[in-house]
Amino acid sequence: MAAAAVASTCTLSRQCMSLTTPLRPSSLHFAPLKAVSCGRRIPRNVSSRCSKAVEPTVEVSTPAEPTVTETTTDVTAEQSELLNFIQEKWDKVDDKYAVSSLAVAGIVALIATSGVISAIDRLPLLPGVFELVGIGYTGWFAYENLLTQTKRDALIEKIKCTYGDVI
């Protein structure tokens, strides 16, 4: 009788979606039960959670899902808008060969850097040392450039100057 009440309470609760072991009166208070809910771990003390009274919930209706054709039309419109934007920017570029070469070189550099970093990460001592150096440099940079308002203003001005030189 008690097991049926707990089982019916568990089915109504959002916290207990499914139980992996059947409820038996002898196992309600002694063996921890395992519960699974949408890939999320739930505490093992399911019997105490499910034995509490469940408050009624109000269901809120959601608007109807868009149909597949509406979704496809929206995606197609966004893709064509994005392609038009890219085409306009590409038409404004004077030296297309240089831009293409820089893009390819950037991708190759990114792949090479990723390979070097993963190789270094496999070494036993270096990742910890590099992490320590990174933490130390971050602290030094914050101390030197971010501590006072005048230093922050000088850093912002230097960044703007460098940005103006590059672009």
Number of C-alpha atoms within 10 A of each C-alpha: 8 12 17 12 11 21 20 13 17 23 14 15 17 11 16 20 14 15 16 9 11 11 16 13 13 9 14 19 13 9 11 15 18 17 19 16 13 8 6 8 10 15 13 14 15 20 22 12 17 20 17 12 11 13 8 8 9 6 6 6 6 6 6 6 8 9 9 9 9 11 12 12 12 12 12 12 12 12 12 12 12 12 12 12 11 11 11 11 10 13 9 9 11 9 9 12 10 11 13 11 11 12 12 12 12 12 12 12 12 12 12 12 12 12 12 11 12 11 10 14 14 10 10 9 10 12 14 12 11 13 11 12 12 12 12 12 12 12 11 12 12 13 12 13 16 15 11 11 10 11 14 15 13 13 15 13 12 12 12 12 12 11 10 9 8 7 6
